[in-house]
Amino acid sequence: MPKNLVIVESPAKAKTIEGYLGKDFVVKSSYGHVRDLAKKGVAVDVENHFKPEYIVSADKKQVVAELKKLVKEVDTVWLATDEDREGEAISWHLYETLGLDKKDTKRITFNEITKTAIVKAIENPREIDLKLVDAQQARRVLDRLVGFELSPVLWRKVRPSLSAGRVQSVAVRLIVEKEREIDAFRVEDFYRVNAIFSVANGKIKAEYDQQLKNEKEVSELLDKAKDSVYSIADVQTKPAVKKPVAPFTTSTLQQEASLKLGFSVTRTMSVAQRLYESGKITYMRTDSVNLSDTAIAGAKAEIQSAYGANYVQVRKYTTNSAGAQEAHEAIRPTDFSVHAIDADRDEARLYDLIWKRAIASQMAEAQLERTTIKIDGSNLSDDFSAKGEVIKFDGFLRVYMESDVDEEEEEVMEGLLPKVDKGEATSYDKITITQRFTRPPSRYVEASLVKKLESLGIGRPSTYAPTISTIQKRGYVEKPDREGAQRNYRQWNLISGSISVEELSETTGKEKNKLAPTDIGIIVTDFLTEHFGRIMDYHFTAKVEQEFDDIAKGLMEWTAMLDSFYKPFHENVEETLEHSERATGERELGAHPENGRKVIARIGRFGPMVQIGDENEDGEKPLFASLRPNQSIGSITLEEALELFKLPRNLGEFEGQQVKANVGRFGPYVQIGKTFVSIPKEEDPMTISLERAEELILQKREDDAKKVIKTFEEDPEVQLLNGRWGPFLKIGKNNYKLPKDVEAADLSLEQCREIASKQGTTKRKGKK
């Protein structure tokens, strides 16, 4: 038997490491955390120094049993989980759960999975760093306390089944505040003047130095421009340099992968994890831009080999973000000589991005020449300007150009310019004045939200992806596709002294993958901000993150930190439960035109809805209707609300039964008898025809028939069906798994009942 057991978190990591170690080592995976806070109750003894109640997860009992067996058969256990706080905590939980002996246990870390790094780690073991463990415990316990105490407040004061989280709720607040900025924005128009001039050596595209405010100014400028004499007023040529940016941290990788590859934050981290575990890149959760001396030497050698010595410029980067750990490294390739990898498309593209960014950071500056030409019109108060840029030496630009997550698309008139002399005469070919419009603030994409959270000091590399994923899963934030709207604008053209006006149109407001708050997200945010201002405060949230860092450095005791947080928070919860009003986001839309009853929009038990009447006011039972997916209680009009009460629509009869169209909890549907059939999302229940409803009903019957493998006349409730995951047994409303070695079609009624008696039911998953 091997003398050494190495435990890592993931099977992929285990497989890579096992290839580097000899026959004396066996490498096994813990598949992440083996234990966590108990799911039942708060699982934290607040009165006993916040003692956590940890239990081995049900799905990890087999893993723990196998690891315990192996521990008895080896001399030394090497805990080789990741080098961050989460990894340190996993090692500590393994140490406690497996009952390891301190003298036979060694903790090792590495930030890349290469043979050199693994051997070096084995040669330099250490003990588990309990300060890092305490920092992770503090975060886990604090987040459990906040979630456990805040969620019931939301259940009672807003709606059942809601939940709140310390960092997630603050992230939603950012998105809600951005939406309010957009709602408050008022579009104004202005007029941009561009021109094409002819000179001896070619054409010059230029823009007038002043934007015009109204059509009166447009007319005045065109009249003056028509009769002006034009000449080159000034030519300025200046050298400039462009410097490369630092190698990737977790957040900058997420931002750049979003902009260049279209990856979500979660997708980026998943792909980066695979690259790390297969030994291609260094550890992907880091806030450091530092590169090791070995890495810098490797990059330098590769740049000299691939591009030449004049492309080398060694740099040391330092991090500005609070709490960054410079001992860690930035994300980089483990071997700079590997320009591209043979892997799946996502991995190959992300590796390419990481390689380029890291190698560019050690390359020479780009040498540029920037030229500005000013063109004077004899009757005009301002000049036209043309800007051009020439790359004299490409330097790092040969490899990489950074994107800007905050960049708005604008018309940029830069390029090569013809040679001109000051005082040289010129003439316009065409002067164009285009009506433009101010833009509202841009909604966050995942990458820009990460950038904002990082700038506020909220969250750390390991928390960005789960935070953004959670707020979407909880239904507080969504990514609606906005089709945009048509907008008309005018354009004036001056050619050869003649002025013409064109009426043009464009699509504005078209969006995809932008984060927007849902109605429930807005109401929960407003409620929490009103009653839990401290929890929702950006500076306070950043201060808590700093305190976690202080615990990790040994500057603060974790239970003392929790004590100072929890007491005022708990009092706040009790006060809110006792004295706050329910939050429904209620908005009065007006009176019903026929009966005068009040019409309101609000959040109901199952989501956004409109209501006609109030029993307390008019003594009659109110009428209710759910909002459509593209509607919001904040913007729905009285007319749109009344349209919703035209449902259910009677479409007519089919096979002697009434067919109705309606909208329910799970979207629009048609109904015949007890059969409900979903209406495809691109179709409208307000306009769907009886003929189309019949098609949907017949299609559902056909699909349902394909699902049936076998039924029994003696007991119609017992069915063998084809499901998403293969054949299963259904008795009444309960579903049962079939043993792997049976053929569904061969089962008898007695065998089906026997299978059901031997196992519990598996609940059908409803839509959330």
MARKENU-662672 format. One record per residue (C-alpha): x, y, z; residue in one letter. Coordinates in steps of 0.1 Angstrom, whole numbers, padded with zeros to 4 digits, always signed. Layout:
<sites>
XYZA...
</sites>
This chain:
<sites>
+0000+0000+0000M+0011+0036-0006P+0026+0053+0025K+0010+0087+0017N-0026+0099+0011L-0030+0133-0006V-0065+0148-0003I-0077+0175-0027V-0111+0190-0035E-0118+0178-0070S-0114+0146-0090P-0098+0165-0119A-0072+0180-0096K-0065+0146-0081A-0060+0130-0115K-0035+0157-0125T-0015+0156-0093I-0014+0117-0092E+0005+0119-0124G+0033+0139-0108Y+0038+0118-0076L+0053+0083-0074G+0038+0049-0063K+0042+0059-0026D+0013+0084-0030F-0024+0079-0035V-0044+0111-0044V-0081+0112-0035K-0108+0139-0038S-0131+0151-0010S-0155+0166-0037Y-0155+0200-0020G-0166+0205+0016H-0173+0173+0035V-0193+0190+0062R-0212+0223+0067D-0236+0240+0091L-0266+0218+0097A-0295+0227+0074K-0321+0224+0101K-0324+0255+0123G-0298+0282+0127V-0270+0256+0136A-0251+0283+0155V-0252+0285+0193D-0253+0323+0198V-0252+0320+0236E-0220+0298+0235N-0196+0320+0216H-0213+0314+0183F-0203+0277+0183K-0213+0262+0149P-0230+0229+0146E-0213+0211+0117Y-0226+0179+0102I-0213+0157+0074V-0235+0162+0044S-0256+0132+0034A-0240+0130+0000D-0205+0130+0015K-0209+0102+0041K-0196+0076+0016Q-0167+0098+0007V-0158+0103+0044V-0161+0066+0050A-0137+0058+0022E-0112+0085+0033L-0113+0072+0069K-0105+0037+0056K-0075+0050+0036L-0062+0071+0065V-0058+0039+0086K-0037+0023+0058E-0011+0052+0053V+0016+0068+0074D+0011+0104+0064T-0020+0124+0052V-0013+0155+0030W-0041+0180+0029L-0036+0197-0005A-0068+0218-0008T-0067+0253-0024D-0046+0280-0010E-0074+0305-0001D-0096+0307+0030R-0122+0283+0016E-0094+0258+0008G-0079+0262+0043E-0114+0256+0058A-0119+0224+0037I-0086+0211+0051S-0096+0219+0087W-0130+0202+0082H-0112+0171+0068L-0088+0171+0097Y-0116+0172+0122E-0140+0148+0104T-0114+0122+0097L-0100+0124+0132G-0064+0130+0119L-0034+0130+0141D-0014+0163+0141K+0020+0145+0139K+0009+0125+0108D-0008+0153+0090T+0008+0179+0067K-0008+0209+0050R+0005+0219+0016I-0005+0246-0009T+0005+0256-0044F-0009+0281-0069N-0003+0260-0100E-0006+0223-0106I+0028+0215-0122T+0053+0189-0111K+0078+0216-0099T+0051+0233-0078A+0038+0200-0063I+0073+0187-0054V+0082+0221-0039K+0050+0220-0018A+0058+0184-0006I+0093+0197+0005E+0078+0226+0024N+0047+0215+0044P+0031+0235+0071R+0003+0232+0096E-0033+0243+0090I-0036+0281+0094D-0064+0285+0120L-0065+0323+0114K-0077+0316+0078L-0101+0290+0090V-0115+0314+0116D-0120+0341+0088A-0139+0316+0067Q-0160+0304+0097Q-0168+0340+0106A-0181+0346+0071R-0201+0314+0070R-0216+0319+0105V-0224+0356+0099L-0241+0348+0066D-0262+0320+0082R-0273+0343+0110L-0282+0371+0086V-0301+0347+0063G-0318+0328+0091F-0331+0360+0109E-0338+0382+0079L-0357+0357+0057S-0386+0351+0082P-0390+0389+0084V-0394+0390+0046L-0419+0360+0048W-0441+0379+0072R-0437+0415+0059K-0434+0409+0021V-0441+0374+0008R-0435+0338+0018P-0405+0319+0005S-0382+0349+0001L-0347+0350+0014S-0320+0376+0021A-0282+0375+0021G-0257+0400+0035R-0237+0406+0002V-0265+0395-0022Q-0290+0421-0009S-0264+0449-0013V-0257+0438-0048A-0294+0439-0056V-0295+0474-0041R-0269+0486-0066L-0290+0473-0095I-0322+0488-0081V-0305+0522-0077E-0292+0520-0112K-0328+0514-0124E-0340+0544-0106R-0313+0565-0122E-0325+0553-0156I-0362+0560-0147D-0353+0595-0136A-0333+0603-0167F-0348+0626-0193R-0336+0624-0228V-0324+0656-0245E-0314+0661-0281D-0283+0678-0294F-0267+0681-0329Y-0233+0668-0340R-0215+0683-0369V-0191+0662-0391N-0174+0670-0423A-0152+0656-0451I-0126+0680-0465F-0104+0676-0496S-0067+0685-0494V-0038+0681-0519A-0029+0646-0505N-0063+0631-0498G-0094+0635-0477K-0098+0644-0440I-0128+0634-0418K-0133+0660-0390A-0158+0670-0363E-0168+0705-0353Y-0155+0714-0319D-0189+0725-0306Q-0222+0705-0304Q-0253+0725-0313L-0283+0728-0290K-0313+0733-0313N-0324+0735-0350E-0320+0773-0349K-0283+0769-0343E-0282+0742-0370V-0297+0766-0396S-0273+0794-0386E-0243+0772-0388L-0252+0758-0422L-0257+0793-0436D-0223+0804-0424K-0206+0771-0434A-0219+0774-0470K-0200+0806-0477D-0169+0800-0455S-0134+0797-0469V-0115+0768-0453Y-0078+0764-0445S-0056+0743-0422I-0053+0764-0390A-0029+0741-0371D-0011+0708-0373V+0002+0692-0341Q+0021+0659-0340T+0031+0645-0306K+0047+0613-0296P+0028+0591-0272A+0032+0558-0254V+0006+0532-0244K+0014+0509-0215K+0001+0473-0210P-0022+0466-0181V-0015+0442-0152A-0021+0404-0155P-0055+0392-0146F-0071+0390-0111T-0103+0372-0106T-0125+0403-0112S-0105+0416-0142T-0106+0381-0158L-0144+0380-0153Q-0148+0415-0168Q-0126+0408-0199E-0140+0374-0206A-0175+0390-0205S-0164+0417-0230L-0142+0397-0253K-0158+0362-0251L-0194+0369-0240G-0190+0347-0209F-0211+0351-0178S-0192+0353-0145V-0201+0318-0135T-0191+0304-0169R-0157+0321-0167T-0150+0307-0132M-0161+0272-0143S-0138+0272-0174V-0109+0287-0154A-0113+0260-0127Q-0109+0233-0154R-0078+0251-0168L-0063+0253-0133Y-0071+0216-0124E-0055+0204-0156S-0023+0223-0148G-0026+0250-0176K-0030+0282-0154I-0023+0293-0119T-0050+0295-0092Y-0080+0315-0105M-0093+0330-0073R-0069+0359-0065T-0069+0396-0060D-0032+0400-0066S-0015+0413-0098V+0019+0401-0087N+0040+0377-0108L+0067+0355-0093S+0103+0359-0103D+0101+0325-0120T+0070+0336-0140A+0087+0369-0151I+0118+0350-0162A+0096+0325-0182G+0077+0354-0199A+0109+0372-0207K+0125+0342-0223A+0093+0335-0244E+0090+0372-0255I+0127+0372-0266Q+0122+0339-0285S+0089+0347-0302A+0092+0385-0308Y+0128+0397-0301G+0147+0413-0273A+0133+0448-0281N+0098+0436-0271Y+0109+0428-0235V+0102+0452-0207Q+0100+0436-0172V+0075+0451-0148R+0064+0444-0112K+0027+0453-0106Y+0012+0461-0072T-0025+0459-0063T-0045+0489-0052N-0075+0469-0039S-0079+0466-0001A-0071+0433+0014G-0052+0420-0016A-0027+0393-0008Q+0005+0401-0027E+0021+0367-0017A-0004+0352-0041H+0001+0355-0078E-0020+0369-0106A-0037+0345-0130I-0012+0334-0156R-0002+0304-0177P+0020+0278-0160T+0042+0277-0191D+0046+0308-0212F+0060+0288-0241S+0026+0272-0246V+0008+0299-0267H-0024+0278-0273A-0038+0246-0259I-0057+0217-0274D-0089+0217-0254A-0126+0224-0258D-0135+0257-0273R-0143+0276-0241D-0110+0265-0224E-0089+0273-0255A-0104+0308-0258R-0100+0316-0221L-0065+0303-0220Y-0057+0324-0251D-0070+0355-0232L-0050+0347-0200I-0018+0340-0220W-0020+0372-0240K-0028+0394-0209R+0001+0379-0188A+0027+0380-0216I+0017+0415-0227A+0023+0427-0191S+0061+0420-0196Q+0063+0436-0231M+0075+0470-0242A+0053+0500-0244E+0037+0508-0278A+0052+0539-0294Q+0026+0561-0311L+0025+0593-0330E-0007+0613-0324R-0017+0640-0350T-0044+0667-0346T-0054+0689-0375I-0075+0720-0370K-0095+0733-0399I-0107+0769-0398D-0138+0782-0416G-0137+0819-0422S-0173+0826-0410N-0173+0800-0381L-0166+0807-0344S-0151+0772-0338D-0127+0749-0357D-0132+0714-0371F-0108+0689-0356S-0094+0657-0371A-0074+0632-0350K-0051+0605-0363G-0028+0579-0347E+0001+0561-0361V+0018+0532-0344I+0056+0536-0347K+0064+0505-0326F+0036+0481-0317D+0052+0467-0285G+0027+0448-0264F-0001+0457-0289L+0013+0429-0311R-0003+0406-0286V-0031+0422-0267Y-0055+0452-0264M-0076+0457-0233E-0113+0463-0234S-0132+0488-0212D-0162+0475-0193V-0176+0511-0190D-0170+0521-0226E-0200+0533-0245E-0202+0529-0283E-0194+0563-0298E-0185+0574-0333E-0147+0577-0331V-0131+0595-0360M-0095+0584-0357E-0072+0569-0383G-0044+0578-0407L-0044+0614-0418L-0029+0628-0451P+0001+0650-0449K-0009+0687-0447V+0008+0721-0440D-0004+0749-0418K-0022+0775-0439G-0029+0751-0467E-0063+0758-0484A-0090+0731-0483T-0127+0728-0492S-0155+0708-0479Y-0170+0679-0499D-0198+0674-0474K-0209+0688-0441I-0234+0667-0421T-0253+0677-0390I-0270+0648-0372T-0296+0650-0345Q-0284+0628-0315R-0298+0621-0281F-0283+0619-0246T-0281+0584-0232R-0294+0572-0199P-0270+0555-0175P-0262+0520-0187S-0276+0490-0168R-0250+0467-0152Y-0238+0436-0170V-0223+0409-0148E-0188+0422-0154A-0195+0458-0146S-0214+0448-0114L-0183+0428-0103V-0161+0459-0110K-0185+0481-0089K-0186+0456-0060L-0148+0454-0061E-0144+0492-0061S-0167+0495-0031L-0146+0468-0013G-0176+0444-0012I-0170+0407-0017G-0138+0389-0025R-0126+0368-0055P-0144+0337-0043S-0178+0355-0038T-0185+0374-0070Y-0197+0345-0091A-0220+0329-0064P-0234+0363-0054T-0244+0372-0090I-0258+0337-0096S-0278+0337-0063T-0296+0371-0069I-0308+0358-0103Q-0319+0324-0089K-0338+0341-0062R-0358+0361-0087G-0346+0395-0075Y-0327+0403-0107V-0333+0392-0143E-0317+0396-0177K-0347+0406-0199P-0342+0409-0237D-0354+0444-0246R-0364+0448-0283E-0360+0486-0281G-0382+0512-0299A-0380+0531-0331Q-0369+0567-0328R-0370+0593-0356N-0342+0618-0361Y-0331+0644-0386R-0300+0648-0406Q-0289+0679-0426W-0264+0676-0455N-0245+0705-0471L-0231+0695-0505I-0218+0720-0531S-0237+0749-0514G-0270+0730-0514S-0288+0720-0481I-0310+0689-0479S-0328+0674-0448V-0335+0637-0443E-0360+0621-0419E-0343+0589-0406L-0351+0564-0379S-0331+0541-0356E-0337+0515-0329T-0330+0526-0294T-0330+0509-0261G-0322+0474-0275K-0306+0453-0247E-0294+0418-0240K-0277+0403-0209N-0282+0435-0189K-0291+0431-0152L-0325+0446-0142A-0344+0443-0109P-0377+0425-0108T-0407+0440-0089D-0400+0417-0059I-0363+0427-0060G-0373+0464-0058I-0398+0459-0030I-0374+0437-0009V-0346+0462-0014T-0368+0492-0003D-0380+0472+0027F-0345+0462+0038L-0330+0496+0031T-0358+0513+0053E-0356+0488+0082H-0320+0474+0080F-0300+0504+0068G-0268+0492+0084R-0269+0458+0066I-0277+0475+0033M-0250+0502+0037D-0222+0498+0012Y-0195+0512+0036H-0207+0489+0064F-0206+0458+0041T-0171+0468+0030A-0161+0472+0067K-0173+0437+0075V-0151+0424+0046E-0122+0442+0061Q-0128+0426+0095E-0127+0392+0078F-0093+0401+0065D-0082+0413+0099D-0093+0379+0114I-0072+0361+0087A-0042+0382+0097K-0047+0375+0134G-0056+0411+0142L-0091+0403+0154M-0109+0374+0173E-0137+0360+0152W-0163+0355+0179T-0157+0391+0191A-0163+0404+0156M-0196+0383+0154L-0207+0395+0188D-0203+0432+0179S-0223+0426+0147F-0250+0403+0160Y-0264+0420+0191K-0275+0453+0173P-0286+0432+0143F-0308+0409+0164H-0324+0438+0181E-0331+0454+0147N-0349+0422+0136V-0371+0420+0167E-0380+0457+0163E-0389+0453+0126T-0410+0422+0132L-0430+0440+0159E-0435+0475+0145H-0431+0475+0106S-0460+0475+0081E-0463+0449+0053R-0446+0459+0021A-0466+0452-0010T-0453+0480-0033G-0489+0490-0037E-0496+0515-0064R-0530+0530-0072E-0537+0531-0110L-0571+0548-0109G-0607+0539-0109A-0625+0512-0130H-0643+0532-0158P-0675+0511-0154E-0680+0505-0116N-0657+0531-0101G-0638+0505-0080R-0602+0512-0071K-0576+0495-0093V-0542+0488-0077I-0510+0470-0087A-0491+0452-0059R-0471+0421-0050I-0493+0392-0041G-0486+0357-0027R-0476+0344-0061F-0459+0376-0075G-0469+0409-0092P-0506+0413-0097M-0534+0439-0102V-0565+0441-0082Q-0599+0456-0088I-0617+0468-0056G-0609+0467-0019D-0633+0447+0003E-0627+0470+0033N-0637+0500+0012E-0666+0488-0010D-0677+0456+0007G-0673+0435-0024E-0648+0407-0030K-0619+0420-0051P-0609+0406-0085L-0573+0396-0092F-0551+0391-0122A-0514+0382-0125S-0491+0405-0145L-0476+0393-0177R-0438+0385-0178P-0429+0418-0195N-0450+0440-0171Q-0440+0457-0139S-0462+0471-0110I-0440+0502-0112G-0449+0511-0148S-0482+0493-0157I-0510+0517-0167T-0547+0515-0159L-0555+0505-0195E-0530+0477-0195E-0543+0465-0161A-0579+0463-0173L-0568+0443-0203E-0556+0415-0179L-0592+0411-0166F-0603+0400-0201K-0588+0366-0192L-0599+0338-0191P-0611+0341-0227R-0637+0316-0240N-0624+0305-0274L-0653+0282-0282G-0660+0245-0281E-0638+0215-0290F-0651+0179-0287E-0681+0192-0268G-0660+0210-0241Q-0653+0247-0236Q-0617+0258-0244V-0603+0288-0225K-0571+0309-0227A-0557+0322-0195N-0525+0332-0176V-0515+0313-0145G-0486+0311-0120R-0465+0294-0147F-0474+0315-0177G-0501+0316-0204P-0521+0284-0212Y-0552+0269-0228V-0575+0247-0209Q-0600+0220-0219I-0616+0201-0191G-0589+0192-0166K-0561+0194-0193T-0538+0225-0192F-0515+0232-0222V-0488+0259-0221S-0490+0285-0248I-0455+0292-0264P-0440+0324-0250K-0440+0341-0284E-0478+0337-0286E-0504+0358-0268D-0534+0344-0248P-0553+0376-0257M-0552+0368-0294T-0548+0330-0297I-0575+0314-0319S-0596+0283-0312L-0579+0266-0342E-0544+0272-0327R-0556+0260-0293A-0569+0228-0308E-0534+0222-0324E-0517+0227-0290L-0542+0203-0273I-0537+0176-0299L-0499+0180-0298Q-0500+0176-0260K-0521+0144-0263R-0496+0131-0289E-0466+0139-0266D-0483+0124-0236D-0490+0092-0255A-0453+0089-0263K-0446+0091-0226K-0467+0061-0217V-0449+0027-0216I-0475+0006-0199K-0509+0010-0180T-0530-0015-0161F-0568-0018-0166E-0571-0032-0130E-0556+0000-0116D-0555+0030-0140P-0535+0050-0113E-0505+0028-0119V-0485+0039-0149Q-0450+0032-0163L-0439+0064-0181L-0409+0078-0200N-0395+0109-0182G-0367+0133-0188R-0342+0110-0170W-0356+0077-0184G-0385+0053-0174P-0402+0057-0140F-0432+0045-0121L-0461+0067-0113K-0489+0058-0089I-0515+0085-0084G-0495+0117-0078K-0464+0099-0066N-0433+0090-0086N-0409+0061-0080Y-0375+0052-0095K-0371+0019-0113L-0343-0005-0104P-0315-0003-0131K-0318-0040-0141D-0355-0040-0150V-0373-0035-0183E-0402-0012-0177A-0425-0028-0203A-0421-0063-0187D-0432-0052-0152L-0465-0066-0138S-0489-0047-0116L-0477-0066-0085E-0440-0059-0093Q-0449-0022-0096C-0466-0021-0062R-0436-0040-0047E-0412-0014-0061I-0433+0014-0046A-0435-0002-0012S-0397-0005-0010K-0389+0032-0015Q-0402+0066-0006G-0417+0089-0032T-0397+0113-0053T-0414+0146-0054K-0422+0161-0088R-0402+0193-0093K-0425+0222-0100G-0414+0254-0118K-0401+0280-0094K
</sites>
